[in-house]
């Protein structure tokens, strides 16, 4: 079934979880394979070194490694988090194959998929961790966003937190790194705002984007444009922004009829979300 560039994924939460692997071809989007798990699945990430492998994170606190070339259950299950594992991300810098997970148990954990247990646990957040995202530039560096209203930056080679940014006066549900500037991150929060942060000067955000009317659930920077990003919200909308423009809101898409909980931007087709 095709290469990783034309295979999509879908996951369902609540009760039992399903990981559905989809393929886009001339006929449209077709189901390639599906896998079931006995608890809700909250996040998923593709392997960066094997086009058939994905990792999901689950409401039972576990991570699952799946191989789309195999029809059976997960290759491995990591069960260390004591509450919901809400986010998972695979490192994108060359020379390392590391996974980071974030949990409602207020910890982030570092994993090597070749090792059966976590390499390290990162403690410091005083609330639920909603998002853990690797830097696309700096090896061993990741950011986490939390219900404690902070954005934190971590270095896997150091024991404690590298940087704490009191980014919002509300729970922060999402964060992402700019693909063109190693010092720039964006946060999205329950206060309906997106804020950009320069790690060299965290006293003030470098931009604030307003327009959503309910909590922002996920935000992603474009892989093709340095100042372009997309966000989705409990207000049912997906919005596209260019923070370099005087009127940064480019477009509001109102196709959904329920909470919009996730989105990503294609690495291969600059027009595809």
C-alpha positions as CSV (number, residue, x, y, z in Angstrom):
1,X,0.0,0.0,0.0
2,X,1.9,3.0,-1.1
3,X,4.6,5.1,0.5
4,X,4.4,7.2,3.6
5,X,3.9,10.4,1.6
6,X,0.4,9.3,0.5
7,X,-0.8,7.5,3.6
8,X,-2.9,9.3,6.1
9,X,-4.1,8.4,9.6
10,X,-7.2,8.8,11.7
11,X,-7.8,8.0,15.3
12,X,-10.8,7.9,17.5
13,X,-11.1,8.6,21.3
14,X,-13.7,7.8,23.9
15,X,-14.3,4.3,25.1
16,X,-12.4,1.9,22.8
17,X,-10.0,3.4,20.4
18,X,-9.4,2.8,16.7
19,X,-6.3,3.6,14.7
20,X,-7.4,3.7,11.0
21,X,-4.7,4.0,8.4
22,X,-5.9,5.6,5.2
23,X,-4.5,6.0,1.7
24,X,-5.2,8.7,-0.8
25,X,-5.3,7.6,-4.4
26,X,-7.3,8.3,-7.6
27,X,-10.5,6.9,-6.0
28,X,-10.2,9.3,-3.1
29,X,-9.4,8.4,0.5
30,X,-9.7,4.6,1.2
31,X,-9.2,2.6,4.4
32,X,-6.0,0.7,4.2
33,X,-6.0,-1.0,7.6
34,X,-7.5,-0.4,11.1
35,X,-6.3,-1.4,14.6
36,X,-8.4,-1.5,17.8
37,X,-7.2,-0.6,21.3
38,X,-9.2,-1.1,24.5
39,X,-9.1,2.6,25.5
40,X,-9.4,5.9,23.7
41,X,-6.5,7.0,21.5
42,X,-5.6,10.7,21.9
43,X,-2.6,11.3,19.6
44,X,-0.5,9.6,16.9
45,X,2.8,10.1,15.3
46,X,4.6,8.5,12.3
47,X,8.0,7.0,12.7
48,X,10.7,9.0,11.1
49,X,12.8,6.0,10.0
50,X,10.1,3.4,9.0
51,X,7.2,4.4,6.8
52,X,5.1,1.5,8.1
53,X,5.4,2.3,11.8
54,X,3.3,4.6,14.0
55,X,3.0,5.3,17.7
56,X,-0.3,6.2,19.5
57,X,-1.0,7.4,23.0
58,X,-4.0,6.2,25.0
59,X,-6.4,7.1,27.8
60,X,-5.0,4.2,29.8
61,X,-1.6,5.9,30.0
62,X,0.1,3.6,27.5
63,X,1.8,4.1,24.2
64,X,1.4,1.6,21.4
65,X,3.8,1.0,18.4
66,X,1.9,-0.3,15.3
67,X,3.2,-1.7,12.0
68,X,0.8,-1.1,9.1
69,X,2.4,-4.0,7.3
70,X,1.2,-6.4,10.0
71,X,-2.5,-7.1,10.7
72,X,-2.2,-8.1,14.3
73,X,-2.0,-5.9,17.4
74,X,0.7,-3.5,18.5
75,X,4.4,-4.5,18.2
76,X,5.1,-3.0,21.6
77,X,3.1,-1.4,24.4
78,X,4.8,1.0,26.9
79,X,2.8,1.4,30.1
80,X,4.4,3.8,32.5
81,X,2.3,7.0,32.7
82,X,-0.2,6.8,35.6
83,X,-2.9,8.8,33.8
84,X,-4.0,9.5,30.2
85,X,-1.1,9.8,27.7
86,X,-2.4,12.8,25.8
87,X,0.4,13.5,23.3
88,X,3.2,11.8,21.5
89,X,5.8,13.0,19.0
90,X,8.7,11.4,17.1
91,X,11.9,13.5,16.8
92,X,12.6,14.9,13.4
93,X,16.3,15.9,13.6
94,X,18.8,13.6,12.0
95,X,20.9,11.2,14.0
96,X,18.4,10.4,16.7
97,X,15.3,8.3,17.0
98,X,13.5,9.4,20.1
99,X,9.9,9.7,21.1
100,X,8.4,12.1,23.7
101,X,5.1,11.6,25.4
102,X,3.1,14.0,27.6
103,X,0.5,12.9,30.2
104,X,-2.2,14.1,32.5
105,X,0.0,12.7,35.3
106,X,2.0,16.0,34.8
107,X,5.1,14.3,33.4
108,X,6.7,14.0,30.0
109,X,8.7,10.8,29.2
110,X,11.5,10.1,26.7
111,X,11.5,6.8,24.8
112,X,13.8,5.0,22.4
113,X,11.5,2.7,20.4
114,X,14.3,0.1,20.5
115,X,14.3,0.0,24.3
116,X,11.4,-1.5,26.3
117,X,11.2,1.2,28.9
118,X,11.4,5.0,29.2
119,X,14.9,6.6,29.2
120,X,13.9,9.6,31.3
121,X,11.0,11.3,33.0
122,X,10.6,15.1,33.0
123,X,8.9,16.6,36.0
124,X,8.1,20.2,36.7
125,X,4.7,21.0,35.3
126,X,2.0,21.6,37.9
127,X,-0.9,20.7,35.7
128,X,-2.0,18.3,32.9
129,X,0.4,18.2,29.9
130,X,-1.6,18.6,26.7
131,X,1.2,18.8,24.1
132,X,4.8,17.7,23.7
133,X,6.5,18.7,20.5
134,X,10.1,18.1,19.4
135,X,12.2,21.0,18.0
136,X,12.7,20.5,14.3
137,X,16.1,22.2,14.6
138,X,17.8,21.4,17.9
139,X,18.6,17.8,18.7
140,X,17.2,16.6,22.0
141,X,15.1,19.6,22.6
142,X,11.3,19.6,23.0
143,X,8.5,21.9,24.2
144,X,5.5,21.1,26.4
145,X,2.3,23.0,27.0
146,X,0.2,22.5,30.1
147,X,-2.9,23.3,32.1
148,X,-0.6,25.1,34.5
149,X,-0.6,28.0,32.0
150,X,3.1,27.5,31.1
151,X,5.1,26.6,28.0
152,X,8.3,24.8,28.9
153,X,11.4,23.9,26.9
154,X,13.4,20.9,27.8
155,X,16.8,19.4,26.9
156,X,17.0,15.6,27.1
157,X,20.7,15.9,28.1
158,X,19.9,18.0,31.2
159,X,17.8,16.9,34.2
160,X,15.7,20.0,34.8
161,X,13.5,22.4,32.7
162,X,15.5,24.7,30.4
163,X,12.9,27.5,30.2
164,X,9.5,28.3,31.7
165,X,7.3,30.8,29.9
166,X,4.1,31.9,31.6
167,X,2.5,32.1,28.2
168,X,-1.3,32.5,29.0
169,X,-3.6,33.1,31.9
170,X,-5.4,30.0,30.9
171,X,-4.8,26.4,30.1
172,X,-2.5,25.9,27.1
173,X,-3.7,23.0,24.9
174,X,-1.2,23.2,22.1
175,X,2.2,24.4,21.0
176,X,4.4,24.1,17.9
177,X,7.8,25.1,16.6
178,X,8.4,27.3,13.6
179,X,10.1,25.3,10.9
180,X,12.2,28.2,9.8
181,X,13.3,29.8,13.1
182,X,14.7,27.7,15.9
183,X,13.8,30.3,18.6
184,X,10.1,30.7,17.6
185,X,7.2,28.8,19.1
186,X,3.4,29.3,19.1
187,X,0.9,28.4,21.8
188,X,-2.8,28.0,21.6
189,X,-5.0,28.2,24.7
190,X,-8.4,28.2,26.4
191,X,-8.4,32.0,26.3
192,X,-9.0,31.7,22.5
193,X,-5.7,33.3,21.6
194,X,-2.5,32.2,19.8
195,X,0.8,33.7,20.9
196,X,4.2,33.6,19.4
197,X,7.3,33.3,21.6
198,X,10.9,34.1,20.9
199,X,13.1,32.0,23.3
200,X,15.7,34.8,23.4
201,X,13.2,37.3,25.0
202,X,10.2,35.8,26.7
203,X,8.9,38.9,28.4
204,X,6.4,39.7,25.7
205,X,4.9,37.6,22.9
206,X,6.2,38.5,19.4
207,X,2.6,38.2,18.1
208,X,-0.9,37.6,19.4
209,X,-3.6,36.3,17.1
210,X,-7.3,36.8,18.0
211,X,-10.4,35.5,16.3
212,X,-11.3,32.1,17.6
213,X,-14.4,32.2,19.9
214,X,-13.7,29.1,22.0
215,X,-10.6,27.2,23.2
216,X,-7.9,26.5,20.6
217,X,-7.2,22.8,20.5
218,X,-4.3,22.5,18.1
219,X,-1.9,24.8,16.2
220,X,0.7,24.0,13.6
221,X,3.3,26.1,11.7
222,X,3.5,25.6,7.9
223,X,6.3,23.5,6.6
224,X,6.4,25.8,3.5
225,X,6.1,29.3,4.8
226,X,7.9,30.8,7.8
227,X,5.1,33.1,9.0
228,X,2.1,30.9,8.1
229,X,0.2,28.7,10.6
230,X,-3.1,26.9,11.1
231,X,-5.3,26.4,14.2
232,X,-8.4,24.6,15.0
233,X,-10.8,25.1,17.9
234,X,-13.9,24.1,19.9
235,X,-15.6,26.9,17.9
236,X,-15.9,24.3,15.0
237,X,-13.5,26.3,12.8
238,X,-10.1,25.9,11.2
239,X,-8.2,29.2,10.7
240,X,-5.2,30.1,8.7
241,X,-2.9,33.0,9.8
242,X,0.1,34.9,8.5
243,X,1.5,36.7,11.6
244,X,3.7,39.0,9.4
245,X,0.6,40.8,8.0
246,X,-1.3,43.7,9.5
247,X,-4.5,41.6,9.2
248,X,-3.1,38.2,10.0
249,X,-6.3,36.1,9.7
250,X,-6.2,34.8,6.1
251,X,-9.1,32.4,6.1
252,X,-11.7,30.8,8.4
253,X,-13.0,27.4,7.3
254,X,-16.4,26.4,8.7
255,X,-16.8,22.9,7.2
256,X,-17.0,21.1,10.6
257,X,-20.2,20.8,12.6
258,X,-18.5,19.7,15.9
259,X,-15.4,20.4,17.9
260,X,-12.3,20.5,15.7
261,X,-9.7,18.7,17.7
262,X,-6.7,18.1,15.5
263,X,-5.1,19.1,12.3
264,X,-1.7,18.9,10.5
265,X,-0.2,20.3,7.3
266,X,1.1,18.1,4.6
267,X,4.9,18.0,4.2
268,X,4.5,17.1,0.5
269,X,1.7,19.3,-0.8
270,X,1.7,22.9,0.4
271,X,-2.0,23.3,-0.2
272,X,-3.1,20.2,1.7
273,X,-4.2,20.2,5.4
